[in-house]
Amino acid sequence: FFQNGIYLRYSCGVDVRFSIYNLKHKINCNRTEFILHKLDLFRAGTQSNPRCILCKIFPTTAIDYAHHLYTRHQSTLKSNGIYLRCSCGGEVYSYHRYLIHNGQCDGSKFTIQQVITKIPTTPQCILCEAHPKTANGYAIHLQAVHQTTLTSNGIYLLCSCGKEYRAQSNSGHNMKCNGLQFSLHNVVDKIPTTPQCILCEKFPTSALGYAAHLATQHKSTLKANGIFLLCSCGLAVRSPNVHPNHRKDVSCFSSFLNCRIVY
């Protein structure tokens, strides 16, 4: 209809401009009585509606505006970074998609609105243009979309609460933190803050982990290598077992020194 400059008005008052099927059409209407009207793209009297951004035509309704862009210019509202806001408060995003549009509104009064692009506040995926919204979502995105992991790409995520993400979940993560603020880091750029294992190049992240690493990876012990670990709380660690006098918070064991046993 639109391309031929006509539209149909049924006896129930509904105009059909693009298709014989109309969601707003009354169910009790038999669709047998209608009048053929000529479509006037110029508003009668004053041209109070916005002019087409690509030509000098003034479409009469918001839907006509969207369809005019599509049929005459092979363009869309979205590609031009705009949407239409009707006087009833409804928003038109294309000639077949509109939001919260009043069924009694004919869309003859509308304004052009600029689409405001939101600037992502989280790091971009290293393999595509996506910006996952949370640290956990970033890890899940890598696994689900790219079939890879943070570790295999040599990266980790540092959350605003101070915890690190190296997998899809982190048992040590603050449950009150929503993970919406995080940064991306390369593993190789991280400077170790704990002593290096005396038998290999690893840097265990805790005193107990150091002792456990010797036991599991090297079948050895702290005592066998003539050392003990001095924890930040001031107590010595001589085995993977937890000493009852150590502090119960997370910071204990995570900061320690490698000390030589003096006989």
PAGU-36743 format. One line per field, with one value per residue (C-alpha): residue number from 1; residue in three letters; z, y, x. Coordinates in nm, 3 decimals, padded with zeros to 5 digits. Each point is the difference from the previous one (the first is absolute). Example, Ala and Ser with C-alpha at 12.3 -4.5 7.8 and 13.67 -1.06 7.14 Angstrom:
2
num = 1,2 .
residu = Ala,Ser .
c3 = 00.780,-00.066 .
c2 = -00.450,00.344 .
c1 = 01.230,00.137 .
END
This chain:
263
num = 1,2,3,4,5,6,7,8,9,10,11,12,13,14,15,16,17,18,19,20,21,22,23,24,25,26,27,28,29,30,31,32,33,34,35,36,37,38,39,40,41,42,43,44,45,46,47,48,49,50,51,52,53,54,55,56,57,58,59,60,61,62,63,64,65,66,67,68,69,70,71,72,73,74,75,76,77,78,79,80,81,82,83,84,85,86,87,88,89,90,91,92,93,94,95,96,97,98,99,100,101,102,103,104,105,106,107,108,109,110,111,112,113,114,115,116,117,118,119,120,121,122,123,124,125,126,127,128,129,130,131,132,133,134,135,136,137,138,139,140,141,142,143,144,145,146,147,148,149,150,151,152,153,154,155,156,157,158,159,160,161,162,163,164,165,166,167,168,169,170,171,172,173,174,175,176,177,178,179,180,181,182,183,184,185,186,187,188,189,190,191,192,193,194,195,196,197,198,199,200,201,202,203,204,205,206,207,208,209,210,211,212,213,214,215,216,217,218,219,220,221,222,223,224,225,226,227,228,229,230,231,232,233,234,235,236,237,238,239,240,241,242,243,244,245,246,247,248,249,250,251,252,253,254,255,256,257,258,259,260,261,262,263 .
residu = Phe,Phe,Gln,Asn,Gly,Ile,Tyr,Leu,Arg,Tyr,Ser,Cys,Gly,Val,Asp,Val,Arg,Phe,Ser,Ile,Tyr,Asn,Leu,Lys,His,Lys,Ile,Asn,Cys,Asn,Arg,Thr,Glu,Phe,Ile,Leu,His,Lys,Leu,Asp,Leu,Phe,Arg,Ala,Gly,Thr,Gln,Ser,Asn,Pro,Arg,Cys,Ile,Leu,Cys,Lys,Ile,Phe,Pro,Thr,Thr,Ala,Ile,Asp,Tyr,Ala,His,His,Leu,Tyr,Thr,Arg,His,Gln,Ser,Thr,Leu,Lys,Ser,Asn,Gly,Ile,Tyr,Leu,Arg,Cys,Ser,Cys,Gly,Gly,Glu,Val,Tyr,Ser,Tyr,His,Arg,Tyr,Leu,Ile,His,Asn,Gly,Gln,Cys,Asp,Gly,Ser,Lys,Phe,Thr,Ile,Gln,Gln,Val,Ile,Thr,Lys,Ile,Pro,Thr,Thr,Pro,Gln,Cys,Ile,Leu,Cys,Glu,Ala,His,Pro,Lys,Thr,Ala,Asn,Gly,Tyr,Ala,Ile,His,Leu,Gln,Ala,Val,His,Gln,Thr,Thr,Leu,Thr,Ser,Asn,Gly,Ile,Tyr,Leu,Leu,Cys,Ser,Cys,Gly,Lys,Glu,Tyr,Arg,Ala,Gln,Ser,Asn,Ser,Gly,His,Asn,Met,Lys,Cys,Asn,Gly,Leu,Gln,Phe,Ser,Leu,His,Asn,Val,Val,Asp,Lys,Ile,Pro,Thr,Thr,Pro,Gln,Cys,Ile,Leu,Cys,Glu,Lys,Phe,Pro,Thr,Ser,Ala,Leu,Gly,Tyr,Ala,Ala,His,Leu,Ala,Thr,Gln,His,Lys,Ser,Thr,Leu,Lys,Ala,Asn,Gly,Ile,Phe,Leu,Leu,Cys,Ser,Cys,Gly,Leu,Ala,Val,Arg,Ser,Pro,Asn,Val,His,Pro,Asn,His,Arg,Lys,Asp,Val,Ser,Cys,Phe,Ser,Ser,Phe,Leu,Asn,Cys,Arg,Ile,Val,Tyr .
c3 = 00.000,00.110,-00.315,-00.212,00.208,00.143,00.323,00.107,00.273,00.130,00.135,00.353,-00.049,-00.026,-00.276,-00.177,-00.167,-00.042,00.029,-00.002,00.349,00.280,00.368,00.100,-00.217,00.194,00.028,-00.061,-00.328,-00.304,-00.213,-00.293,00.014,-00.071,-00.189,-00.217,00.089,-00.167,00.225,00.048,00.133,00.060,00.307,-00.079,00.090,00.186,-00.033,00.376,-00.013,-00.045,-00.354,-00.127,00.083,-00.352,-00.216,00.013,00.068,00.322,00.083,00.175,00.276,00.189,-00.168,-00.343,00.078,00.078,-00.306,-00.221,00.098,-00.081,-00.336,-00.143,00.136,00.082,00.347,00.355,00.316,00.175,-00.275,00.032,00.378,00.070,00.125,00.003,00.312,-00.046,00.188,00.195,00.135,-00.227,-00.172,-00.361,-00.091,-00.343,-00.218,00.163,00.354,00.246,00.379,00.240,-00.281,00.089,-00.207,-00.035,-00.119,-00.376,00.030,-00.182,00.259,00.061,00.046,-00.107,00.288,-00.014,00.113,00.286,-00.021,00.339,00.050,00.136,00.350,-00.001,-00.197,-00.354,-00.072,-00.128,-00.283,-00.116,00.046,00.289,00.339,00.265,00.289,00.288,00.075,00.024,-00.322,-00.173,00.093,-00.105,-00.331,-00.085,00.077,-00.171,-00.307,-00.069,00.168,00.194,00.351,00.180,00.092,-00.352,-00.125,00.271,00.166,00.327,00.117,00.301,00.164,00.174,00.334,-00.043,-00.092,-00.315,-00.258,-00.175,-00.072,-00.023,00.376,00.293,00.345,00.163,-00.163,00.217,-00.011,00.044,-00.314,-00.324,-00.218,-00.220,00.028,-00.103,-00.204,-00.236,00.068,-00.159,00.224,-00.116,00.110,00.358,00.236,00.256,00.359,00.161,00.010,-00.288,00.063,00.074,-00.233,-00.303,-00.156,00.163,00.241,00.243,00.111,00.368,00.272,00.029,-00.379,-00.006,00.244,-00.189,-00.332,00.130,00.122,-00.312,-00.280,00.138,00.260,00.248,00.312,00.140,00.265,-00.257,-00.186,00.317,-00.009,00.173,-00.102,00.210,-00.033,00.010,00.337,00.145,00.036,-00.180,-00.249,-00.002,-00.166,-00.209,00.321,00.137,00.329,00.249,00.102,-00.350,-00.079,-00.149,-00.271,-00.365,00.022,00.226,-00.196,-00.316,00.104,00.120,-00.015,-00.085,00.292,00.035,00.305,00.207,00.208 .
c2 = 00.000,00.249,-00.031,00.072,00.301,-00.142,-00.138,-00.165,00.130,-00.260,00.077,-00.052,00.293,-00.190,00.097,-00.272,00.136,-00.289,-00.332,-00.131,-00.134,00.254,-00.086,00.306,-00.102,-00.068,-00.367,00.061,00.183,-00.214,00.184,00.026,00.373,00.229,00.318,00.049,00.315,00.169,00.014,00.355,00.012,00.373,00.104,00.212,00.368,00.065,-00.254,-00.045,-00.351,-00.056,-00.010,-00.315,00.022,-00.120,00.204,00.283,-00.214,00.038,-00.341,00.034,-00.260,-00.163,-00.336,00.171,00.168,-00.335,-00.166,00.296,-00.039,-00.371,00.019,00.325,00.004,-00.367,00.121,-00.042,00.203,-00.206,00.045,00.377,-00.010,00.123,-00.114,00.172,00.099,00.034,00.252,-00.288,-00.095,-00.299,-00.050,-00.116,-00.181,-00.133,-00.020,-00.331,00.048,00.249,00.009,00.089,00.163,00.111,-00.193,00.311,00.217,00.045,00.096,00.330,00.201,-00.113,00.118,-00.134,-00.117,-00.070,-00.345,00.039,-00.267,-00.128,-00.015,-00.344,00.015,-00.351,-00.141,-00.123,-00.370,-00.076,-00.211,00.203,00.335,-00.106,00.172,-00.252,00.181,-00.194,-00.172,-00.338,00.075,00.075,-00.345,-00.168,00.192,-00.129,-00.357,00.004,00.213,-00.060,-00.340,00.130,00.117,00.290,-00.211,-00.134,00.361,00.104,00.247,00.046,00.242,00.225,00.092,00.333,-00.181,-00.116,-00.363,-00.169,-00.199,-00.278,-00.225,00.022,00.004,00.102,-00.142,00.281,00.274,00.244,-00.112,00.362,00.107,-00.012,-00.012,00.289,00.185,-00.190,00.036,-00.229,-00.093,-00.218,-00.272,00.066,00.365,-00.089,00.046,-00.283,00.119,-00.333,-00.191,-00.229,-00.373,-00.101,-00.301,00.147,00.325,00.001,00.270,-00.157,00.261,-00.093,-00.145,-00.314,-00.026,00.022,-00.292,-00.199,00.074,-00.149,-00.309,-00.066,00.120,-00.083,-00.269,00.213,00.212,00.335,-00.164,-00.225,00.313,00.175,00.278,00.120,00.268,00.308,00.109,00.367,-00.063,-00.080,-00.377,-00.261,-00.254,-00.328,-00.231,00.013,-00.034,00.310,00.127,00.081,00.328,00.149,00.274,-00.120,00.269,-00.043,00.225,-00.249,-00.245,00.218,00.212,-00.185,-00.023,-00.288,-00.039,-00.225,-00.223,00.084,-00.292 .
c1 = 00.000,00.264,00.209,-00.308,-00.095,-00.324,-00.143,-00.325,-00.233,-00.244,-00.345,00.127,00.241,00.327,00.244,00.198,00.312,00.242,-00.184,-00.356,00.073,-00.003,00.041,-00.204,-00.294,-00.318,-00.085,-00.371,00.068,-00.081,00.258,-00.243,-00.074,00.292,00.085,00.307,00.195,00.292,00.304,00.123,00.352,-00.032,-00.194,-00.303,00.035,00.324,00.278,00.036,00.144,00.375,00.133,00.169,00.370,00.089,-00.241,-00.258,-00.308,-00.202,-00.153,-00.336,00.047,00.285,-00.060,-00.012,00.332,00.167,-00.150,00.093,00.366,-00.016,-00.181,00.135,00.355,00.071,00.088,-00.129,-00.044,00.267,00.261,-00.047,00.033,-00.354,-00.340,-00.340,-00.192,-00.374,-00.216,-00.159,00.342,00.050,00.334,00.041,00.322,-00.101,-00.309,-00.096,00.133,-00.137,00.000,-00.285,-00.198,-00.353,-00.254,-00.218,00.290,00.037,00.369,-00.051,00.196,00.354,00.356,00.340,00.220,00.371,00.109,00.248,00.268,00.110,00.375,00.101,00.148,00.147,00.297,-00.057,00.035,00.351,-00.145,-00.302,-00.177,-00.223,00.015,-00.114,-00.167,00.156,00.330,-00.170,-00.189,00.331,00.134,-00.326,00.001,00.349,-00.105,-00.342,00.074,00.369,00.054,00.298,00.089,00.166,00.303,00.059,00.010,00.244,-00.235,-00.185,-00.269,00.049,-00.331,-00.057,-00.025,00.360,-00.058,00.125,-00.196,00.188,-00.298,-00.380,-00.039,00.215,-00.064,00.199,-00.206,-00.193,-00.364,-00.115,00.187,-00.200,00.313,-00.117,00.331,00.310,00.317,00.188,00.363,00.267,00.134,00.358,-00.028,-00.083,00.293,00.015,-00.042,00.091,00.333,00.092,00.014,00.358,-00.030,-00.181,-00.124,-00.343,-00.117,-00.248,-00.253,-00.015,00.221,-00.209,-00.007,00.380,00.029,-00.264,00.173,00.327,-00.184,-00.208,00.227,00.344,-00.074,00.191,-00.055,00.101,00.220,00.172,00.109,00.114,-00.262,-00.314,-00.250,-00.057,-00.364,-00.109,-00.166,00.343,-00.041,00.208,-00.136,00.189,-00.256,-00.322,-00.202,-00.177,00.141,-00.282,00.164,-00.011,-00.252,-00.328,-00.026,00.096,00.309,00.178,00.218,-00.027,00.299,00.309,00.379,00.228,00.242,00.304,00.014,00.306,00.133 .
END
